[in-house]
Every structure is written in structure tokens, then in C-alpha cells.
Amino acid sequence: MNPTASTLDHSTDFQPYRIEAVRPPEQALEWGEWLRELGFIPGEQVMLMARAPGGDPLVVRVGSSTFALRRAEAACIEVSPLEKVAASA
């Protein structure tokens, strides 16, 4: 894992991130394929737009699409803040 990376469920609202990896849990490996089909692929920009009361689900924008993800699904998506990615490039 990239030392500056976190997971999407722990990201700051309205801050752009870069997807580093999608790592589904062992008990739900199909989530990885499903998330990639939706556009959650390494290199894409993603942003947490809103959290429902209680923190689940999360409203997430990837590319030009907006999705509601369960917190457990968002926890599979490893991200890095775009400023830190740009600074290290």
C-alpha cells in the first residue's frame, strides 16, 4: 500500500483522489470485478460527495458518474489525494 494512500470510506468529502487499487475482501471477491465495471479502476479520479446519516451509504463520483456505495464497498477502494500524487510526480 502506498504510504499516503487510504481507503475511499475514510476520505475527506469533496477532495479529489486518485484510485490506487481495488482490493475486495476474500469473502466477496466479486466486488472487485463489479467495482471495476462501474469505473473504479486505478488511475481514475474519485470524490466522496456525501454521506448518509449514520455514514452508510456514501455518494461517490468517479469520472462523470455518481454512485451510492455501501461503506464496506468503498473500503475496498485504495486512494491517494491528488495533491500528494502530483507532488511526487
N, C-alpha and C positions, 0 to 999 in steps of 0.2 A: 504494500500500500504506500502511495505517495505520502511523505510526512506532512504535507499541507492539506491532504485530502480528508474528507469527512463523508458522511452519507447524506443523501438528499433530505431525509427526515429531520436531520439536525442543522440544516442550512438556514440562513437568515432570509426572511421574507424580502422579496423584491431586489435581491442581489443576484447578478448573473454568475452562473457557474459553468464549468466545462465538465462533461461526463468523462470520467477516467475509466470506469469499468462497471459492468453489471454482474453482481455475484449473488445469485439466488440461493436460498437455503437448501440444504440437502433434501429435506422433506418436500420441497416444491420446486424442483429443477425446471419445470415447465414455465415458471415465471420468467426465467431468463429469456427464453425464446419469445414469449408474449410481449415482454417489455421492449425487446429489440424490434419486434414487428411494429410497435407503436412509435418507434423512432428514438428510443433511449439507447443510443449507441455511442461508444467512445468518440470523443471529439465534438459532439453536438453541444450546443448551448442549452442550458436548462435554468428555469427560475421558479422558485416557490412563490405562488401568487396569494394564497390564502390558506388558513387552517380552520376547519370546522370547530365549533365549540367542543372541547374535550380533546382536540388535536387529531381527530380522525373523521373523515378523510382529509387529504391535502389536495389543494388545487395547484396543478403544476403545468407550466408551459414549456414545451420542448419544440424548438423550431417555431413554426407558426400555428401549432396545435396546442389545445388546452385539454387536460385530462384531470379526473379525480382519481387519485391513487390512495389505497389504504396505506397507513403508516408503515406496515410491515413490507409492502411492496417498495415504497420509497427508500426503505432501509437497505435494499439490495443495490441501490444506485450510488456508486462512489463518485464524488465530485470534488473539484478544486475551484476556489474563487478565481474568476477570470483575471483580476489584477495580479495575483500571485503567479498565474500561468504566464502572463505577458511579461512580468518582471524577470522570470527565469529563462525566457527565450532569447 
